[in-house]
Amino acid sequence: MAGGPNQEMIEQHYQLGMAHKNEGRYEEAVAEFKAILELDPDHPGAHLGLGLVYGFTGMFDESIEEMARAVQLRPDWAEAHMDLAKTYCMLGMFDEARTEFTQVMELTGPDHPFYAEARKQLAFFAEDGVS
C-alpha cells in the first residue's frame, strides 16, 4: 500500500484499536476499527479486529462475518484463518473449524506455531469423533 495521510491515519486507528482490544476496552476498539473501515472498507486488519471484539462481546454472527471478510480479503493470512477457526470451534461449528485449521496448515509449515496448534485441533476432532 502506498503511504500518505490516509495510510498514516489508518495505522494510528489500527494501533489504538488493537491496544483498546487488548485492554478490554471494546467500545473504543470498535470505534477505531470502524474509523479505519470508513477510510478503507477493505482493510483486513480492521475486519479481523472488529470480528474479535464482536466475539468477545457475544456478537457471534457479526464476529464470524467480520473475520470471514478478513480471510476473504487476505486469504494468505494464517492468523485470520486461525482466529476464525477458533471462533467456529467455540460456537460448535466443527466442519467450518476443520476447514479453517486445514487452511492454516497449508499456509504455514511444520516449524510454525500455528501449524502445530492447527494440527493439534484437527487431531482432537479425530480422537473425539467430533463431526
N, C-alpha and C positions, 0 to 999 in steps of 0.2 A: 504494500500500500504506500501511496505517496504521502509525504508529510504535509504539514500545513496547519492552519489554525484549527480546522475541524478535527484533524487527527490528534492534535495536542489536547483539545477539549475531551475527545473520546477517551484518550489514555487517562486523563485526570478523573473522569467519571468512573472509568473501569477500576482504577486503583482504589478510589473511595468506596465503590460498590463492593469490591472484594473485602476491603477492611471492615465495612459495616456487616457484611455477611458473616465473616469470621468472628465478629464480636457479638453476634446475635441481635444486631440492630437491623431487623428485617425490613421495616418500613423504609428506613433510609436507604438500604441496599436496593430495594425495588425502585425507589425514585431515581437512583443513579443509573441503574441498568436501563430503565425506561428512557432516561435522558439520552443515553447512547443510541437507543433504537430510534429516537426521533431524528438523530443526525445520520445514522446508518442502520436502516431496518434489517440489513443482512449481516450484522456483527455477531459471529458465532459465540464469542465470549460473553456478550451481553445476554444472549438467549440461554446459554448454559447457566450463567449466574442466576438469572431470573428463575430458571427451572429448578435450580437447587433451593433457592429461597422459598419458592412455592411449595416444594416438597417438605421443607422444614416446618411450614405453617399449615400443612394439611390440605393444600390446594392441589390434589394429586393429578386431576385431569389436566390442569394448566401446567403443572410441573412436567408431565410427560410430553405435552405439546411443545413446550419451550425447548426441552432437551432434545427431542426428536428433530426440531428445527436446527439446532446447533449441529447435530450429526449430519443432517441433510446439507447444510451449508459447507461443512468441512468433514467429509466422510473419512479423511485420513487421521482424524484427531482421536487417538486411543482413549484419552481421558474422558472425552464426551461420551464415547461408547460405554466406558466403564461406569460412569455416573448414571447413565440411562439404564444399564443392566442392573445395577444395584437397586435402583428405584423400582424396576419391574419386579425384582425379587421380593422387595419389601411389600409389594402390592399383590403378590401371589401370581404374577403374570409370567409363569416359568418358561413357556415357549419363547416369548419375546426376550426374556433374560438370556436364555440359552443362545439365541441368535446374536445378541449383542456381545456376550462373553466370547463367542466364537470369533466374532469380528475383531475383538481386542487381540486375540491370539494371532490372527492373521496380520494385524498391523504392527505387532511388536515381535520381539524374538525371545528365545528362552532365557536370555540374560536380563530381560526387563521385568521389574517388579509387577507390572500389570499382567504380564503373561502368566506368571506364577499364580497370581490371585485368580485370574480367569480360569486357569486350568483346575485350580482347587475347587472353584464353584461348580464347574462342569462335572468334576468327579463326584461332588456331593450330590448333584442331581442324579447321577447314575447309581450311586450307592443307595440312595433313599428311594429310588424309583419314582422320583418326582416327575410328574408329567403336566 
